[in-house]
Amino acid sequence: MKVYCGKIITCDCKNTVAKYLAEDCGKIVFVGDELPEKYEQAEKITVEGALVPSFADTHIHFASFATFHSGLNVMEAGSNAEILDMLRKYLAEHKESFIVGFGASPYSVSDGHLVTKNELDSVCPDKPVFIVKYDGHACVINSALLKKLENKISHLRGYHPDTGEMNQEAFFAVSDYVTNSISPVKLIKNMQRAADYMASKGIGMIHTVSGVGFPKDMDVDMERWVGRGFKNGMQLRVFFQTMDVSRVQKRRLPRIGGCFATALDGCFGSMDAALLEPYENEGDYRGVLYYTDEEVTEFCKRANRAGLQIEMHAIGDDAFRQATAALKAALDDFPRENHRHAIIHACLPTKEGLDICEKYHILLPVQTAFINWPQEPDEYLEKILGERSTRLNPIRDFWDRGITVSAGSDAPCTDPDPIRWIYKACNHSVPEQSLSVYEALRMCTYNGYYASFDENERGTLEQGKIADMVLLSKDPYAIPKEELNTIEVKQLFLGGKPYEKVSGGAVSHILRGMRSRNKV
């Protein structure tokens, strides 16, 4: 038994702050201001800073993040020349036959354009190179990779062989090919390292969207086996990115959706997010809806009747309209009280859509890291959206309507860093859309666990719950909100124990996961 003494921020519905928390055998047995006599002899641990519940990342492409986290990351480059220098150095230090990178942006480099195929060829003409754009919805490939794929992708929307940029369906096809080039053992090892990295950020719950082109949906199986194989208390919940309900039922998963196959539109970075009104200075161009309203509605009806939890990607206001209308139709067709369907991102919502979310209790897993995002700066968003850019990510409006808002990284698009999510939520670029510190903490803790039906076991520091906790270097209630980003995660505790890095080989991890019946 251990007793933690100090600032205990429970993140419960009353914003209770206590002086003591007692943990025994992985469970919280007491929280309060006066320690009962029966706990007086327990080991005492002084909390310098604050103790809060473990964080939940409610939207991450875990396999993709794991792959890119172990590869070439060019997100911090200030120019395309710097990207090429990074590639040159990576080639000298690594012997991979296939180069996978992430983070290129035309908006955060001095060149003002995306790195090109010819530029990549100048550094690496012989090995395939695949550099994903920062938003995860486009990529640049070199000539060596284009040669391998030309016959498979030349007929697809988003194919641009002159620059090497691939977006929309062409990007999805290239991504499918690349994922098939990664060995399962290497992918599992990457996921083990990625879980350790996320734990260093205080994350104890991972909501992964899976299904990006592996044969027979092997990545879905690998992710659920990896999740079940964790021995250290890390929790993983799998959302299968498909519109084929039978494929989810075959694996007895309770969730369906995410991005890729269940993305209703693109994104602002590639100007293919679907808008109700045209982009600025682009004639009548309004972006892309990948499906008709009828197709999305029928999918939602099938999944809802099957008892599945649905998530769909919607960034533009037309996609948000489509998503909310489809979920409303599905719930009118087959009412369910506790469905917890969700719309991911919800960057540019409509009033009518928010009315539906409020009435039908639709959740919104958002990315506050998109606020003042260096790779997609406000100046760029104002240029393509005009006045609409001031209405992006209105998290205060969501909160005041009583809509359950959770937080996610959309990694690899942004780093899985809950302290940054909290900072951004409390310091919105539109000040009146900011949350309080308590609300931001609640968003990153309880609401995240609620989003996967885990709130009765985890997500707050309350008696009877599992002791999944994070020790912070500073008390977030005692510093100005402008300094929230100076807080550090000192330690993650899962089941009352300090986080233990994932151990063991990839094969043993998977075999353990295949035998386990742990929740995923």
N, C-alpha and C positions, 0 to 999 in steps of 0.2 A: 504493500500500500504506500502511496505517496500523496503528500498534500502540497499543492502549489499555493504560494502566498504572494499576493500582489494585486495587480489590475487584471481581473478576469472579465473579459467582454464576452458575454454569452451569445450575443446576436439573436436572442429570443424575441418574441413578438412585443415584449414590453421594454426592450433595450436594457435589460438588467445588467448591472455591473456589480460584481461581487469581489470580496477580499480573499476568499478561499475556494479551492476546488480540490476534492479528494477523489483519487482514482485507485481502483482496486481490481486486479485481474482484467484490465483492459476496459473497464466500465467506469463511468462517472457515478460515484456513490453519494456525493454531497457537493452542493454549491451554495454559498451564502456568506454573510458578513461575520457570523459568530461561529467559530469552529466547535462542534460538539466534543465533549470530553473524550468520547471513544476514539477520536482521531488524533488526540494530543500526542500520542507516542509514535505516530507514523513519521516516516522520513519527511522532512520539510525541504521544499525547494523554493527559493526566493525568485519571484518573477521580476526581472528588471526590464521594463518595457511593458508589454501586455501579452496576455494569452488569449487567443481567439480560436474559433473553430477552423479546421482545415478548409482550404479553398477548393472549389470545384471549377474545372474548365468545361463549360457546357457546349463547346463546339470546337473540335480539333480534328484535323485529318491526321490521325496518329501515325499510321504507317508512312505517309508522305513526310510528316514532320521528322520522324525518326530517320528517314532516308536523307533528307536535306540537312538535318542537324549534324550528320556524320560526314557530309560532303562539303562542297564549295558554296560559301555564303557570301554574296556580293552586295548585300543590302546596304551596307554602310559606305559603299564606294561613292566618291564625289564626282567621278567622271567615267566615261567609257574606257579611257586609257587606263584608269585605275582598275577597272574590271578585268581588262586584258592582262595587266600586271598580276592580278590575283590568280587568274587562270594559268599564267605562265609559271608562277611559283607553285601552284597546286600540281601541275604536271610534273615539275621537277621533284616533288616530294612524295607523289603517289604514283602507283603503277597500274591503276585501273585501266581496263580497255575501253571503258565507257564513262564519260565525264558527266556527272549530274550536278547542277548548281541551282541556286535559288536567289531571288531578290532583285533582279534587274528592274530598274524604273527609268522612264524617260523624264520624270518630273523632279528627281532628286539629284540628277547629274548635270554638270555644267553644259554638256553638249545639247541638252534639250530634246534628245531622241533616244530611242531604245538601241542598245548595242545591236549590231547587224550581223548577218551571216558572214559577210565578207571580212568583217573585223575578227570574228571568231576564227575564220579560216586562216587569217594571218598569223595566229598563234598556234592553232591546232588544226592542221589540214587533214590529218590522217585518222584520228580517232573521233568517233561520234561525240558531239557535245550537245547537251540539252540544258538550257538555262531557263528556268521558269520565271516569269514575271512576278513581281512582288505581290500581285493580287491573286495569284493562283489560278488565273483564268486565261492565260496566254503564255507563250514561251518563244524563245529564239533557238533555232537549231542551225548547226553548221552544214556545210555541203556533204560531209561524210555521212551524216545522219539523214539528210534529205535524200541522198541517193538510195539509201536503204528503204525509204518509206514513200517515195514519190508516187508509185503506182497505187498505193493504198490510200493516199490522202488528197491527191490532186483534184478529185471531184467534190471535195467537201467544202462547206462554207467555212471561211476563215483561213483559207490556204493562200499564203503569200510567199512564193518561192524566191522572189527578188530580194526581199529583206531577210527572209528566214523566220519572220514572225508568224506564228500559228495561233489562231484563236478560235473560239466557238467549237464547232464539231471537229475541225482539224486538230485543235489542241487536245481534245479528249482522245482522239485516235492516237496521237503521238504519245500522250501520257500512258495509254494502255500498253503501247509497245514497250515503253521504257520500264514500266513496272514488271513486265514479263522478263526483262533482262536481269533482274535482281534475284539472286538465289534466295530461297526461303531461309536458309540458315543465317545468311548475312542480314536479312531483313529482321529476323527475330533478335539477333544481337543488337542491331540498331535500336529496336524498340526497348530492349532492356536498358540501354544507355539513356534513351529519351525519357523513360520513366524516372530514372535517377535524377535527371536534369529537372524535370517538372517537380519532383519532390523538393529539390533545393529551393524552389520558388514557393513552397508551402502548399502545393496542390496534392490532395489526397484522393480526388475523384476526377476521372477522365471520361468525358462523353465523346467517343470517337465515331466519325462517320466513315464508313468503310464500303468497299466495292468499287474498285477503279480499274478493272480490266484483267485481273488474274484469271487463268483458266479455271473453270468450275468454281469461281468465286473463292479461290484459295486464300486471298487476303482476309476475307471475312472470317473464315475458319481460323486462320492464324491469329487474328486479333482476339477472337473470343477465347482461344486456347491460351494465349499469352495472358489475357486478363484473369482467367481461372487459375493459371499457374503461379501467380504472384503469391509468395509466402510471407510478405512483409506488411500486409494490410492495405496495399494500394488497391483502389477500386477502379474498374473500367466497365463502361456500359457501351454496347455496340448498337449503332444505328446503321442498318443495311441500306445503302444508296441504290434503291431499285424501285420501279413501279410494278414489279411482278410480285404480288402478294404471296404466291405459292412458294417462291424461293425463300422468303422469310419464314413462312410456316414450316417448311422442310427442316429448318435449323432450330425451330421452336424459340425463335427470338421474339420478344414482345414489341419491338420497335422497327419502324420503317422510315427511310427518308434521309435527308441531309442535303448534299450538293450533287454535282455531276448529274446522274440520271434523274434526280429530283430537284435540280436547279430550274426554277421557272424563267430566269433571265440571266444575264451576264453580270457585269460590274461597271462602275464608273471609269475605272482605269483604262478599260478597253472600249469604253463608250458603247457597250452593248447591254447595259441595264435598261430594262423596258420602262419607258416613260409615257405618261398620258399626253403630255405636250412635247413638241420637238426639242432636241438639244439646241442650245444657243448657236446661231450662225451655221446650222447644218441643214437648212431647208426643212423638209418634212420628216427628217430622220428621227425616229423615236426609240431606237434600240431594238432588241430582239426578245420576243417571247418564244421560248423553245416549244411550247405546247399550246394547243387551243384550249379555250375555257372548258369545252366539253371533255377533253382528254383528262384535264386535271381534276375536274369534278368527278368523273367516273373512277379515277384512281382513288380519290379520297373516300368515295362511297364504299368501294371494295375493301380498302384497308380499315376503315372505321367499322364496317360490319364484321370484319374478322377480329375485332377487338384489339387492333394494333394501335400503338402511339405513333402519330404521324409528325414528321418534321419536313419542311420544305424551305428552300433558299429563295428569298425574294428581296432584291435590293431596290429596284425602281418602283415608283408608285403604281405603275400598271401591273407589275408582277405582284405587288402587295394586294392590289384590288383583286387579282385573279386568285391568289392564295386564300384570302379571307372569304371570298364568295364561295369557293369550292368547299372549304371547311364548314361553312354555314350550311350549304346544301347537304353535305354528308351528315351533319348532326341533326338537321331537320328530318332527313330520311331515316336515321336510326339514332335517336337521342341516347347520349351516354353522359352520366353525371361527372365522371372522374377520368376523362380521356387524356388530358394533359397534352393535347396536340400543340404544335409550336410552329412559329414562322421565324426562321433564322435571319439575322441581320436587320430586317425591317428598317433600312436606312432612310427611306423616304415614304413614310406611311400616308394613307389617306384618312380623312376624318371618318368616312363611312366604314372603312376597314377597321379603324380603332373602335368604333361603336360595336362592330361584330366581335372583336377580341374581348372587349369588356363584357358583353352580354353572354358570350359563349365560353368564356374563361380560357381563351387561347393564350399560350405563353409566348414570350419573346426573348429568346437567347441572343443578346446583342453583343457587339464588339466596341466597347468604349475606346479601345486602342485606335479605332478609326478616326477619332476626334483629333484634329490637328496632327494628322498622320504625315510624317516627313516624306514618305514615298508617294503620297497622294495629297499634296498640300491644299489648303483652303483656296489659294489663288487659282489653282487649276480647277477646283470644283466650281468656283464662282464663274470661271470662264465658260465652262460647258453647261452650267445649270442656271446661271443668273441668280435671281432672287431665291430660287428654290434651295440654293446651297445653305441658306440660313435656317432651313427647316430640316436639315439632316440630323439623324440620331436624337430625336426629342425625348430623351429618357425621363425628364421631369414630367412631361405630358403622360407618358406611359404610366409612371408611378402614381400620379395623382388620380388616374382613372382606376386604380386598383388592379392593373394588369401585372402579372408576375413576370418580373424582368430578371433574367440571370445573365451571367457574364461568361464570355468565351474568347479564346485567342484567335480562332480561325487559323491557327498555326498549320503550315509554316508561314502564313501571310504576316502575322505578327508574333512576337515572342510570347510564350505562355508565362505571363508575369502579372499576377493579381494585384501587386502593389501599384503597378502602372495603371491597371484598370480602375482601381479605386481613386488614384490621383486624377485621372482623366474625367471620371464621373463627377468628381467634386469641383473640377476646374474646367467645365465645358467652355468651348469657344463662344457659345451663346450663353452668357452667365445665368440667365433665367432658366436654363435647362439643366443646371447642375443639381446633383443630389447632395444630401447631408452625408457626413461621414458614416453615421449609423446606417443610412439607407444603402450606401455603397458597400459597406461591409456585409450587410444582409443579402445584397444582390450576389456577392461573390461567395457566400457561404450557404445559408439556409435555402435560398431560392434555387441554387444550383442542385442541391440534393433533392429538393422538392420536384425539380424537373425530371427526375428519373425515379420517383416514388421511393426515395431513400430517406425522407425527412424524419421518419419515426425512429431511425437508428443513428443518424448522423446529421451534421449541419448546424447544430447549436450545442453549447456547453450546458446541458441540463442533466439532472439526475436521471440515471437509467440508460443514457445514450452511450455509445461507444466513444472512447476517449481519443478521437481524432482531432488533434489540436496543433496550433502553430504558435511558436514563441516569436514575438516581434521585438526588434531592438528598441522601439519607441512606442509610447502610448499614442495611438492615432487621435484620441480625444483631447490630448494635451498640447498639440502643436498646431500651428496655422495650417489650413488646408493646402496652402501653396507649398508646404514642406512635406507633404505626405509621401512624395517620391524619394525622400531621404531615408525612409524606413527600410530596414533590412530584415529578411527572414533568417532568424538565428537557428531554429530547429523545427522540424516537423515530427510530430508524434502520431503514430497510427496504432490504435488499440493500446494506448498508454505507453508504448515503447518508442524510443528514438528510431527514426527511420533507418532501416538497414538496406544498403544498396543491394540491388538484384544480384544474386549469386547463382552459379551453376551454368552449365552449357545450354545452348539453344535447344538441343534435342531433348535433354532431360526436362527443361522447362515446358516444352510442348507436350511431352508424354504425361507430365504431371497435370497439365491443364486438360488434356483429353480425358483423364480419369476423374477429374474434379467435377463437382456439381455446384461450385461457387457461383454466385449471381453475376451475370454479365448482361 
